[in-house]
Amino acid sequence: MLKNGFRGVAAGVALMLVAGAALAQWQWVDESGKKVYSDRPPPITVPERNILKMPRGASMPHAGAHANRSAPVASGEADADEQPANQDDQDLKARAEAIQKQQEAQAQSQSAEIAQKNAEIDKANAATRKSNCERARGRLAQLEPGKRVMTTDADGNVGFMNEATRAAERQSVQETIRANCN
């Protein structure tokens, strides 16, 4: 029994050591002043003074890279640490281009939809103007001098339009014809 108990304790200790390594955390303050927690070291752009915590046994990330960053790189030379960053930059550029193309396609689609809706609205407006023109011309024919035009006042009394009212009504109908009969 004692052997099985010892094995269990040994297994537990080994598991804790493995879990501790998996939980190795980096902690640093980014450019905006926020604390960042990660299982990966901070980017090269983070100064060493901003690194608050690093896993046990880890060295400062890119210890020589900070000094090498200011030195120009000869053409054809590529630091092993820079290649993933360049790949990330390329991936970001590709994503940004894809997003931009998608946004342009959406904008074109929206422009086409708007143009179609405007054409439909223009067509409906033209039909309305045509209808208004026809009614106004019919009304103008009714208002010609010499014809008696019946009217109803607010109290419901029926009467005939006098010449002053007829002239004002003709002027109003003529303005409607000018606006709608083009």
Salt bridges, closest charged atoms under 4 A:
ASP81 OD2 - HIS62 ND1 3.43
GLU163 OE2 - ARG166 NE 3.56
GLU169 OE2 - ARG139 NE 3.56
